[in-house]
Amino acid sequence: MVGVVIQNQLQVKKIPLKDAETVLEMKSGESVRVEGQSDNFLSISTATGITGWVDKSDLLILED
């Protein structure tokens, strides 16, 4: 599944918790691959291979 960031300065987290360490900041319009889900968080990977977790409300999910 593909997602597009809809939140400006989206913080990608190391684990699926709001207060977790940030591994990357992304800008609105950037695309990611959705790998999985845990409650309200989605596991994502970027085009450069960075993985992490984001709140599912911060992505627009597109069909493959």
DSSP file (Angstrom, degrees, kcal/mol; ACC not computed):
  #  RESIDUE AA STRUCTURE BP1 BP2  ACC     N-H-->O    O-->H-N    N-H-->O    O-->H-N    TCO  KAPPA ALPHA  PHI   PSI    X-CA   Y-CA   Z-CA
    1    1 A M              0   0    0      0, 0.0    33,-2.9     0, 0.0     2,-0.4   0.000 360.0 360.0 360.0 144.1    0.0    0.0    0.0
    2    2 A V  E     -AB  33  62A   0     60,-1.2    60,-3.6    31,-0.2     2,-0.3  -0.889 360.0-171.5-112.0 140.2    1.2    3.5   -0.8
    3    3 A G  E     -AB  32  61A   0     29,-2.6    29,-2.8    -2,-0.4     2,-0.4  -0.940  13.1-146.5-128.9 153.8    0.6    6.6    1.4
    4    4 A V  E     -AB  31  60A   0     56,-2.4    56,-2.8    -2,-0.3     2,-0.2  -0.974  27.5-115.8-119.7 132.9    1.2   10.3    0.9
    5    5 A V  E     + B   0  59A   0     25,-3.1    24,-3.1    -2,-0.4    54,-0.2  -0.481  32.7 174.3 -67.0 127.7    2.2   12.5    3.8
    6    6 A I        +     0   0    0     52,-2.6     2,-0.5    -2,-0.2    53,-0.2   0.337  56.3  84.0-114.6   3.1   -0.6   15.2    4.5
    7    7 A Q  S >  S-     0   0    0     51,-0.8     3,-0.8    20,-0.1     2,-0.3  -0.917  80.6-124.2-108.3 129.5    1.0   16.6    7.6
    8    8 A N  T 3  S+     0   0    0     -2,-0.5    19,-0.2     1,-0.3    -2,-0.1  -0.556  95.0   6.3 -71.6 135.3    3.7   19.3    7.3
    9    9 A Q  T 3  S-     0   0    0     -2,-0.3     2,-0.3    17,-0.2    -1,-0.3   0.930  87.6-165.6  55.7  51.1    6.9   18.3    9.2
   10   10 A L  E <   -C   26   0A   0     16,-2.2    16,-2.8    -3,-0.8     2,-0.7  -0.497  11.8-137.9 -67.4 128.6    5.6   14.8   10.0
   11   11 A Q  E     -C   25   0A   0     -2,-0.3     2,-0.5    14,-0.2    14,-0.2  -0.823   9.0-150.1 -93.7 117.7    7.7   13.1   12.6
   12   12 A V  E     -C   24   0A   0     12,-3.4    11,-3.2    -2,-0.7    12,-1.2  -0.773  20.6-144.4 -86.5 125.1    8.4    9.5   11.9
   13   13 A K  E     -CD  22  53A   0     40,-3.3    40,-2.5    -2,-0.5     9,-0.2  -0.581  16.3-133.7 -97.1 153.5    8.8    7.6   15.2
   14   14 A K  S    S+     0   0    0      7,-2.6    -1,-0.1    -2,-0.2     8,-0.1   0.865  95.1  15.5 -69.8 -38.4   11.1    4.7   16.1
   15   15 A I  S    S-     0   0    0      6,-0.3     2,-2.6     2,-0.2     5,-0.2  -0.888  98.6 -88.9-132.1 162.8    8.2    2.8   17.8
   16   16 A P  S    S+     0   0    0      0, 0.0     2,-0.3     0, 0.0    24,-0.1  -0.311  87.8 107.0 -77.7  63.1    4.4    3.2   17.6
   17   17 A L  S >  S-     0   0    0     -2,-2.6     3,-1.7     4,-0.1    -2,-0.2  -0.998  71.2-130.9-137.2 140.6    4.1    5.7   20.5
   18   18 A K  T 3  S+     0   0    0     -2,-0.3    -1,-0.1     1,-0.3    37,-0.1   0.838 110.0  44.1 -58.1 -36.0    3.4    9.4   20.3
   19   19 A D  T 3  S+     0   0    0     -3,-0.1    -1,-0.3    -6,-0.0     3,-0.1   0.260  89.7 122.9 -94.5  11.8    6.3   10.3   22.6
   20   20 A A  S <  S-     0   0    0     -3,-1.7     2,-0.0    -5,-0.2     0, 0.0  -0.208  75.2 -78.0 -71.3 163.7    8.8    7.9   21.0
   21   21 A E        -     0   0    0      1,-0.1    -7,-2.6    -8,-0.1     2,-0.4  -0.346  46.4-123.5 -60.1 138.1   12.1    9.0   19.5
   22   22 A T  E     +C   13   0A   0     -9,-0.2    -9,-0.3     1,-0.1     3,-0.1  -0.737  27.6 179.5 -86.6 130.3   11.8   10.7   16.1
   23   23 A V  E     +     0   0A   0    -11,-3.2     2,-0.3    -2,-0.4   -10,-0.2   0.633  67.6   0.5-101.8 -18.8   13.9    9.0   13.4
   24   24 A L  E     -C   12   0A   0    -12,-1.2   -12,-3.4     2,-0.0     2,-0.4  -0.972  57.0-137.8-165.8 147.4   13.0   11.3   10.5
   25   25 A E  E     -C   11   0A   0     -2,-0.3     2,-0.3   -14,-0.2   -14,-0.2  -0.965  25.2-166.9-111.9 135.1   10.9   14.4    9.6
   26   26 A M  E     -C   10   0A   0    -16,-2.8   -16,-2.2    -2,-0.4     2,-0.3  -0.853  12.7-129.3-120.4 156.1    9.0   14.3    6.3
   27   27 A K    >   -     0   0    0     -2,-0.3     3,-1.8   -18,-0.2   -22,-0.2  -0.680  37.8 -84.8-102.4 156.5    7.2   17.1    4.4
   28   28 A S  T 3  S+     0   0    0     -2,-0.3   -22,-0.2     1,-0.2    -1,-0.1  -0.310 114.1  31.5 -55.7 136.4    3.7   17.1    3.0
   29   29 A G  T 3  S+     0   0    0    -24,-3.1    -1,-0.2     1,-0.4     2,-0.1   0.181  84.4 127.1  98.8 -16.1    3.4   15.4   -0.4
   30   30 A E    <   -     0   0    0     -3,-1.8   -25,-3.1   -25,-0.1    -1,-0.4  -0.474  52.9-134.0 -73.5 146.7    6.2   12.9    0.2
   31   31 A S  E     +A    4   0A   0    -27,-0.2    16,-0.4    -2,-0.1     2,-0.3  -0.748  24.1 178.4-106.2 152.5    5.2    9.2   -0.5
   32   32 A V  E     -A    3   0A   0    -29,-2.8   -29,-2.6    -2,-0.3     2,-0.5  -0.917  30.6-113.7-140.5 163.4    5.9    6.2    1.6
   33   33 A R  E     -AE   2  45A   0     12,-2.7    12,-2.1    -2,-0.3     2,-0.6  -0.915  28.3-136.3-101.1 129.7    5.1    2.4    1.5
   34   34 A V  E     + E   0  44A   0    -33,-2.9    10,-0.2    -2,-0.5     3,-0.1  -0.768  26.1 174.8 -87.8 123.4    2.8    1.3    4.3
   35   35 A E  E     -     0   0A   0      8,-3.4     2,-0.3    -2,-0.6     9,-0.2   0.691  56.4 -34.3-102.4 -24.9    4.1   -2.0    5.7
   36   36 A G  E     - E   0  43A   0      7,-1.2     7,-2.1     2,-0.0     2,-0.3  -0.972  53.3-111.8-177.5-175.0    1.7   -2.7    8.6
   37   37 A Q  E     - E   0  42A   0     -2,-0.3     2,-0.3     5,-0.3     5,-0.2  -0.998  12.9-176.4-144.9 145.2   -0.5   -1.2   11.4
   38   38 A S  E >   - E   0  41A   0      3,-2.6     3,-2.3    -2,-0.3     2,-0.2  -0.882  69.7 -58.6-140.6 107.5   -0.5   -1.2   15.2
   39   39 A D  T 3  S-     0   0    0     -2,-0.3    -1,-0.1     1,-0.3     0, 0.0  -0.394 123.5 -12.0  54.1-119.7   -3.6    0.6   16.7
   40   40 A N  T 3  S+     0   0    0     -2,-0.2    16,-3.0   -24,-0.1     2,-0.3   0.296 121.8  90.0 -93.1  10.2   -3.6    4.1   15.3
   41   41 A F  E <   -EF  38  55A   0     -3,-2.3    -3,-2.6    14,-0.2     2,-0.4  -0.832  60.7-151.3-110.1 146.3   -0.1    3.9   13.9
   42   42 A L  E     -EF  37  54A   0     12,-3.2    12,-2.1    -2,-0.3     2,-0.5  -0.946  15.5-132.7-113.7 135.5    1.2    2.7   10.5
   43   43 A S  E     -EF  36  53A   0     -7,-2.1    -8,-3.4    -2,-0.4    -7,-1.2  -0.748  37.5-179.0 -81.8 127.3    4.5    1.2    9.9
   44   44 A I  E     -EF  34  52A   0      8,-3.0     8,-1.9    -2,-0.5     2,-0.4  -0.866  23.5-156.4-129.2 160.7    6.1    2.9    6.9
   45   45 A S  E     -EF  33  51A   0    -12,-2.1   -12,-2.7    -2,-0.3     6,-0.2  -0.997  17.5-139.8-133.9 142.7    9.3    2.7    4.8
   46   46 A T    >   -     0   0    0      4,-2.5     3,-1.7    -2,-0.4   -14,-0.1  -0.403  32.0-101.4 -93.3 172.2   10.6    5.6    2.7
   47   47 A A  T 3  S+     0   0    0    -16,-0.4    -1,-0.1     1,-0.3   -15,-0.1   0.751 124.2  55.0 -63.3 -24.2   12.2    5.5   -0.8
   48   48 A T  T 3  S-     0   0    0      2,-0.1    -1,-0.3     0, 0.0     0, 0.0   0.385 123.0-104.3 -91.8   3.7   15.6    5.7    0.9
   49   49 A G  S <  S+     0   0    0     -3,-1.7     2,-0.3     1,-0.3    -2,-0.1   0.489  71.3 143.5  91.3   3.5   14.9    2.7    3.1
   50   50 A I        -     0   0    0     -5,-0.0    -4,-2.5     1,-0.0     2,-0.3  -0.615  31.7-161.2 -77.3 134.8   14.2    4.4    6.4
   51   51 A T  E     + F   0  45A   0     -2,-0.3     2,-0.3    -6,-0.2    -6,-0.2  -0.834  25.7 119.6-116.7 155.9   11.5    2.7    8.4
   52   52 A G  E     - F   0  44A   0     -8,-1.9    -8,-3.0    -2,-0.3     2,-0.4  -0.969  50.9 -76.7 177.6-164.5    9.4    4.0   11.3
   53   53 A W  E     +DF  13  43A   0    -40,-2.5   -40,-3.3    -2,-0.3     2,-0.3  -0.951  32.8 179.3-127.2 140.6    5.9    4.7   12.6
   54   54 A V  E     - F   0  42A   0    -12,-2.1   -12,-3.2    -2,-0.4     2,-0.2  -0.960  39.9 -96.1-135.4 154.8    3.4    7.5   11.9
   55   55 A D  E >   - F   0  41A   0     -2,-0.3     3,-2.2   -14,-0.2   -14,-0.2  -0.523  34.7-130.4 -66.2 133.6   -0.1    8.3   13.0
   56   56 A K  G >  S+     0   0    0    -16,-3.0     3,-1.1     1,-0.3    -1,-0.1   0.733 104.7  65.7 -64.8 -20.2   -2.5    7.0   10.4
   57   57 A S  G 3  S+     0   0    0    -17,-0.3    -1,-0.3     1,-0.2   -16,-0.1   0.615  92.9  63.5 -73.9 -10.8   -4.3   10.3   10.3
   58   58 A D  G <  S+     0   0    0     -3,-2.2   -52,-2.6   -53,-0.1   -51,-0.8   0.412  97.5  66.6 -93.3   1.3   -1.1   11.9    8.9
   59   59 A L  E <   -B    5   0A   0     -3,-1.1     2,-0.6   -54,-0.2   -54,-0.2  -0.939  68.1-143.6-123.2 145.9   -1.2    9.9    5.7
   60   60 A L  E     -B    4   0A   0    -56,-2.8   -56,-2.4    -2,-0.4     2,-0.4  -0.950  29.1-138.8-100.6 118.3   -3.5    9.7    2.7
   61   61 A I  E     -B    3   0A   0     -2,-0.6     2,-0.3   -58,-0.2   -58,-0.2  -0.652  19.5-166.2 -84.7 129.5   -3.7    6.1    1.6
   62   62 A L  E     -B    2   0A   0    -60,-3.6   -60,-1.2    -2,-0.4     2,-0.2  -0.815  25.1-106.8-111.1 153.0   -3.6    5.4   -2.1
   63   63 A E              0   0    0     -2,-0.3    -1,-0.0   -62,-0.1   -60,-0.0  -0.519 360.0 360.0 -75.0 146.7   -4.4    2.2   -3.9
   64   64 A D              0   0    0     -2,-0.2    -1,-0.1   -62,-0.0    -2,-0.0   0.465 360.0 360.0 -69.8 360.0   -1.4    0.3   -5.4
